[in-house]
Amino acid sequence: MINIKKAYTPSVIEALILTIIIVGLISISIIKFSAAPHIPILFSTFLLLFYGLIKRIPFKVLEEGMTNGAKSGLAAVFLFFLIGLLIAAWMLSGTIPTLVYAGFQIVSAHFFYAIVFLLTGIVGVVIGSSLTTTATLGVAFIGIASALDASLALTAGAIVSGAFFGDKMSPLSDTTNIASTMMKVDLFEHIRNMAWTTIPAFIISFIAYALLSPKVTATDFSRLSSFQDGLLQTNLVHWYSLIPIVMLGIFAYKKVSAFITLACNSLFAIILSFFHHIPSGNELLKVLFNGYVSTTGNEAIDSLLTRGGINSMMFTVSLVLLALSMGGLTFTLGIIPVLLQSLGRVLNKVGSVITAAACTAIGINILIGEQYLSIILTGESFQRPFEKLGLANKNLSRVLEDAGTVVNPLVPWSVCGVFLTNVLGVTTLDYLPFAFFCLLSPLLTILFGITGKTITLKEEEKVSA
């Protein structure tokens, strides 16, 4: 999307007014009227088209901008289809039911949310994918929370926080590699520098989750045991069902592409399912498209196990394409480029530049809903202001992740926000107040920028080298 040609250059006031109207329209529709984000985004697109036509921009040019914007999300769309396929395949192989069953074994009566946060964080670092971690281990923990009558919103907040901690700090993560590559910073130097803001955010979040964890009574554990018995009766809990997880970790370690990893893992899980159930061709294809449907008669178990399939991703895919099409229009009309350029010209202090970079990354996440663009656009726009102030590149690469990567799941219409809501069954606005790590990361990066703590100058970097 960054290469979309600008067909018009609005004034800063025009660009700002349009941005405020669009953000206001989307926010009010979702928060006040509980509308699906598709509708306000579509209305915002109509508004941008009307504005473009008033400025005498040919509709063909505007249409091309929308098309190019949508094209930038095709790679993500294919991955979403494969994740839907993977979830269905993992249901057939028993991987998710076995994960849920195993998770019950480590549940603590006093630190449930903290354990959820810690384990999803560890898996996230190993796998390098927040979405995959959430779609697998996260789904398992949601099931456990349901059985314990724990808060689903708090559980989802802990899952999202842990998954995005892992995504942010993993050398296998796309966003981590994009941020370090863009700023020409060594990958592991980038990760080490992020630790200054990430570790405090992690510790504070862990303590908060530990303090908020419910006190589980004997009655709760009795229900937990009943839930475990119900899972065993599905004939989906087997030791070998965990092999796909090991396989996922190996592929991630070998840096195999996400597309190939998900495809191979899905195929392997399907083959593995034949050890305990051989479905007919019609049944298998139906599950892969529409998802697995549990019919145990236990409402809690059926709710947990009925999921997956390519069809389950259609809501996500349609929203991603609409949001990116709108984003393409904002580039064609010059709205985002003008706002970014105006910010880059007026900032000349370390604290204000870091704050502006963080706010820009957050703003792009809100306006476009795409975390990769929040990293790329903010990085390109603020490289020169950081350089003028003599700041080392790793300062900006850290800001890109602190305010770009981890903020995306907090935006209801973003790629991650929609996906997480769809997979976990908890709305973005419900888990947002409890995604402590995601909320703390941008605040800490701004605070450290204002105080000058952990900020590295280029001269200091040369000395240390």
Secondary structure as UniProt FT lines:
FT   TURN            2..3
FT   HELIX           12..31
FT   TURN            32..33
FT   HELIX           38..54
FT   TURN            55..56
FT   HELIX           59..71
FT   TURN            72..73
FT   HELIX           74..93
FT   HELIX           95..105
FT   HELIX           112..127
FT   HELIX           130..133
FT   HELIX           134..138
FT   HELIX           139..148
FT   HELIX           152..169
FT   TURN            171..172
FT   HELIX           174..182
FT   TURN            183..184
FT   HELIX           187..212
FT   HELIX           218..233
FT   TURN            234..235
FT   HELIX           239..242
FT   HELIX           243..253
FT   TURN            254..255
FT   HELIX           258..273
FT   TURN            274..276
FT   HELIX           281..290
FT   HELIX           299..305
FT   HELIX           310..313
FT   HELIX           314..332
FT   TURN            333..334
FT   HELIX           335..346
FT   HELIX           350..368
FT   HELIX           371..388
FT   TURN            389..390
FT   HELIX           393..400
FT   HELIX           401..405
FT   TURN            406..407
FT   HELIX           408..410
FT   TURN            412..413
FT   HELIX           415..424
FT   HELIX           428..431
FT   HELIX           432..434
FT   HELIX           436..451
FT   TURN            452..454
FT   HELIX           458..464
//
